[in-house]
Amino acid sequence: MKNKQKIQQMLSVYFIAGTQDCQHLSGDPARNLLDILQQALQAGITCFQFRDKGKNSLENQPDQQKQLAKQCLSLCHQYHVPLIINDDMALAMEIGADGIHVGQSDMTISQVLKQTEHKLIIGLSTNNLAQILAAQQQADIDYIGVGPIFPTPSKSDHSPALGIEFLSRLKHEQLNKPFVVIGGVNQYNASQLKQLGADGVAVISAITQAENIADVVEKLK
């Protein structure tokens, strides 16, 4: 596993987005994503996950998607912030991303490892205690995503919300891996989630739909 303290710091304000999350703005969604990302980086996000998939994304335009991912990576590296690719190993390897994040129904960690040679940061989504405890046993997983904590409109196929009580119970499990919480997280509940043990908060709409990105990021810290 990579340096645990660095991973914990990376998870603090974890921004996730793709072109599908910028449809509410006028103009080119790709350009809008880059503009939002730059503002978020200037404000102090600690990690960015490029998750461009589903309706209104560039999923069916791979050349444009790859170009956008490269631009996001370049922007992130200007601010010394890692870029994680969601569930697209080929894209992650091709652009030289810093990490890969997979879900329970995506490729397995062993499949990831065959292609990364332990070079990439590896994150795994979890939705229940059994998945979390299983992830603790896999040395090559660097962090886990836990959620959704609250219901969220950003993802149509998400699992049932876990709730605050679940995080309270997690505190007694003595987890050995850093974890970031996702799902309905915003600037109003972030501090409570961190107080309950989360190393960081992952957000989509809290930033993509913010009127003042700098203000929101400051509160997420």
Backbone torsions as a table, in degrees:
resi	resn	phi	psi	omega
1	MET	NA	147.8	177.8
2	LYS	-68.7	174.2	-179.6
3	ASN	-55.7	117.0	-173.6
4	LYS	-61.7	-41.2	-178.2
5	GLN	-63.7	-39.3	178.6
6	LYS	-66.4	-38.1	177.9
7	ILE	-64.6	-42.5	178.6
8	GLN	-60.2	-42.8	178.9
9	GLN	-65.0	-39.3	-179.8
10	MET	-62.0	-34.3	-175.0
11	LEU	-78.1	-12.1	-170.6
12	SER	-48.7	-57.3	176.2
13	VAL	-128.4	96.7	-169.2
14	TYR	-104.7	108.0	-176.2
15	PHE	-96.5	132.5	178.8
16	ILE	-123.1	132.9	178.1
17	ALA	-168.3	161.8	173.4
18	GLY	-150.9	-178.2	-177.4
19	THR	-62.1	-28.3	179.6
20	GLN	-63.8	-19.6	-179.1
21	ASP	-91.2	1.8	-176.6
22	CYS	-118.8	18.8	-176.2
23	GLN	-73.0	-18.3	-177.7
24	HIS	-77.3	-9.8	-179.8
25	LEU	-99.6	151.4	178.6
26	SER	-78.0	156.9	178.9
27	GLY	91.9	-166.4	-175.0
28	ASP	-75.2	120.1	-179.3
29	PRO	-58.5	-34.3	179.6
30	ALA	-65.2	-45.9	178.2
31	ARG	-64.2	-39.2	178.6
32	ASN	-63.2	-40.0	178.5
33	LEU	-62.1	-44.1	179.5
34	LEU	-63.1	-39.7	178.8
35	ASP	-64.3	-45.4	179.7
36	ILE	-63.4	-44.7	-179.0
37	LEU	-60.7	-43.1	-179.6
38	GLN	-62.7	-43.1	178.1
39	GLN	-62.3	-40.8	-179.4
40	ALA	-66.8	-38.6	177.8
41	LEU	-65.9	-43.2	177.8
42	GLN	-61.8	-32.2	-178.1
43	ALA	-80.2	-17.9	174.8
44	GLY	114.7	23.1	173.4
45	ILE	-62.0	154.3	-174.4
46	THR	-108.1	-9.4	178.9
47	CYS	-160.8	149.7	175.2
48	PHE	-131.7	129.5	174.6
49	GLN	-107.7	120.7	177.0
50	PHE	-83.2	104.9	179.7
51	ARG	-121.9	88.4	-175.8
52	ASP	-111.0	93.1	-175.7
53	LYS	-156.2	158.6	178.0
54	GLY	87.9	-169.2	-177.7
55	LYS	-58.0	136.7	178.1
56	ASN	70.4	13.1	175.8
57	SER	-97.4	-177.3	177.4
58	LEU	-96.2	21.8	-175.9
59	GLU	-54.7	-36.6	-178.9
60	ASN	-95.1	10.2	175.8
61	GLN	-128.4	70.3	-170.9
62	PRO	-57.8	-34.9	-179.8
63	ASP	-66.3	-43.3	178.6
64	GLN	-67.8	-37.4	179.6
65	GLN	-64.3	-43.5	179.7
66	LYS	-63.7	-41.0	178.8
67	GLN	-62.3	-41.7	179.3
68	LEU	-66.6	-41.8	178.8
69	ALA	-60.8	-40.2	177.8
70	LYS	-63.2	-41.3	179.2
71	GLN	-65.2	-39.3	178.0
72	CYS	-64.6	-41.7	179.8
73	LEU	-62.3	-45.1	179.4
74	SER	-60.3	-42.7	179.8
75	LEU	-64.3	-46.4	-179.9
76	CYS	-59.8	-42.4	-176.4
77	HIS	-70.5	-24.2	173.7
78	GLN	-62.0	-29.2	-178.4
79	TYR	-105.5	10.3	179.2
80	HIS	57.1	41.3	179.1
81	VAL	-115.0	131.7	-179.5
82	PRO	-70.7	146.7	175.3
83	LEU	-112.3	126.7	179.1
84	ILE	-108.0	137.0	176.0
85	ILE	-98.5	135.6	178.5
86	ASN	-85.4	114.6	165.7
87	ASP	52.1	34.1	176.0
88	ASP	-140.9	86.0	-174.9
89	MET	-60.9	-41.4	-178.6
90	ALA	-60.6	-44.8	179.7
91	LEU	-65.1	-43.3	-179.8
92	ALA	-59.1	-44.2	-178.3
93	MET	-71.3	-38.7	-175.9
94	GLU	-66.2	-39.4	-176.9
95	ILE	-94.2	-7.0	-179.1
96	GLY	76.3	41.1	179.4
97	ALA	-65.0	163.8	-178.9
98	ASP	-83.9	-22.5	-176.7
99	GLY	-163.0	174.8	179.3
100	ILE	-135.4	139.6	177.3
101	HIS	-122.8	128.4	-178.4
102	VAL	-124.4	155.7	177.5
103	GLY	-98.9	178.2	-178.4
104	GLN	-65.7	-28.9	-178.0
105	SER	-101.8	5.9	178.0
106	ASP	-88.9	-161.2	178.5
107	MET	-63.8	151.9	-177.8
108	THR	-77.2	162.5	179.0
109	ILE	-62.3	-37.0	179.1
110	SER	-64.8	-35.9	176.0
111	GLN	-66.3	-39.5	177.5
112	VAL	-61.2	-47.4	-175.5
113	LEU	-62.8	-33.2	179.0
114	LYS	-60.5	-27.5	-176.0
115	GLN	-101.4	-21.0	-173.6
116	THR	-96.0	-22.7	-175.3
117	GLU	54.7	38.6	175.5
118	HIS	65.5	16.1	-177.1
119	LYS	-85.5	-32.2	-175.0
120	LEU	-89.4	149.8	167.9
121	ILE	-68.4	133.9	-176.7
122	ILE	-119.8	123.7	176.9
123	GLY	-118.1	149.7	-179.2
124	LEU	-133.7	133.4	176.1
125	SER	-79.3	140.7	176.1
126	THR	-134.9	151.4	-177.1
127	ASN	-131.2	0.1	177.2
128	ASN	-154.6	170.8	-174.8
129	LEU	-64.1	-38.0	-179.4
130	ALA	-61.2	-43.3	179.0
131	GLN	-65.6	-39.4	-180.0
132	ILE	-64.4	-45.7	-178.7
133	LEU	-67.8	-35.3	177.2
134	ALA	-64.9	-40.2	179.9
135	ALA	-64.3	-31.2	179.6
136	GLN	-62.1	-25.4	-176.8
137	GLN	-86.2	-7.4	-178.2
138	GLN	-100.7	104.7	-173.1
139	ALA	-60.4	-27.7	-173.7
140	ASP	-83.9	-8.0	175.1
141	ILE	-80.4	125.9	-176.5
142	ASP	-88.6	-30.3	177.8
143	TYR	-157.6	162.8	176.0
144	ILE	-123.0	148.4	171.8
145	GLY	-98.9	131.6	-178.9
146	VAL	-117.0	124.1	179.4
147	GLY	163.4	-175.9	1.1
148	PRO	-73.7	140.4	177.0
149	ILE	-75.2	-44.6	176.3
150	PHE	-122.9	161.1	174.1
151	PRO	-58.4	144.9	-178.2
152	THR	-138.1	139.8	177.2
153	PRO	-84.5	-7.8	-173.6
154	SER	-75.8	-17.3	-177.0
155	LYS	-137.4	118.3	-174.3
156	SER	-77.1	-21.5	-173.5
157	ASP	-109.3	25.6	-174.7
158	HIS	-74.7	158.2	178.1
159	SER	-74.5	170.0	178.8
160	PRO	-58.6	144.9	-179.3
161	ALA	-66.4	140.4	-175.9
162	LEU	-85.5	-36.6	178.8
163	GLY	87.4	161.3	-179.3
164	ILE	-60.3	-36.5	-177.0
165	GLU	-59.9	-35.2	-179.7
166	PHE	-62.3	-42.5	178.7
167	LEU	-63.9	-38.3	178.7
168	SER	-60.8	-39.9	179.0
169	ARG	-69.3	-34.7	-178.6
170	LEU	-61.4	-28.8	-177.8
171	LYS	-59.2	-23.3	-177.0
172	HIS	-92.4	-0.2	-175.8
173	GLU	-89.7	-7.2	180.0
174	GLN	50.5	58.1	-178.8
175	LEU	-67.4	141.3	-179.3
176	ASN	-99.8	-1.4	179.0
177	LYS	-115.7	142.8	174.5
178	PRO	-61.5	148.2	176.6
179	PHE	-139.9	148.3	179.1
180	VAL	-117.8	138.7	-179.3
181	VAL	-99.9	146.5	-177.2
182	ILE	-141.0	159.6	175.4
183	GLY	103.5	98.0	179.3
184	GLY	72.8	14.9	-179.8
185	VAL	-79.5	139.5	177.9
186	ASN	-150.1	-176.5	-176.2
187	GLN	-67.7	-14.0	-177.5
188	TYR	-90.5	-25.2	-178.2
189	ASN	-113.5	-1.8	-175.5
190	ALA	-59.7	-45.4	-176.1
191	SER	-64.8	-36.9	178.2
192	GLN	-64.0	-41.3	-179.4
193	LEU	-65.0	-38.2	177.7
194	LYS	-70.0	-35.6	177.9
195	GLN	-64.8	-27.2	179.6
196	LEU	-84.4	3.6	172.9
197	GLY	116.6	-10.2	-180.0
198	ALA	-66.7	137.2	177.0
199	ASP	-75.6	-23.5	179.7
200	GLY	-164.0	172.8	178.9
201	VAL	-122.3	135.9	178.4
202	ALA	-108.3	130.3	-176.2
203	VAL	-134.3	152.3	173.5
204	ILE	-119.6	-78.8	-173.6
205	SER	-66.0	-25.8	178.8
206	ALA	-56.6	-31.5	178.0
207	ILE	-98.9	-44.9	-175.1
208	THR	-64.3	-26.5	-178.6
209	GLN	-110.1	13.8	-178.9
210	ALA	-73.9	141.6	173.7
211	GLU	-78.0	-31.0	179.2
212	ASN	-134.4	94.4	-174.7
213	ILE	-61.8	-42.4	-178.8
214	ALA	-59.3	-41.3	-179.6
215	ASP	-66.2	-42.7	-179.6
216	VAL	-64.5	-46.5	-179.3
217	VAL	-61.4	-40.4	178.8
218	GLU	-59.6	-40.9	-178.9
219	LYS	-74.3	-28.4	178.5
220	LEU	-70.9	-25.3	179.9
221	LYS	-66.1	NA	NA
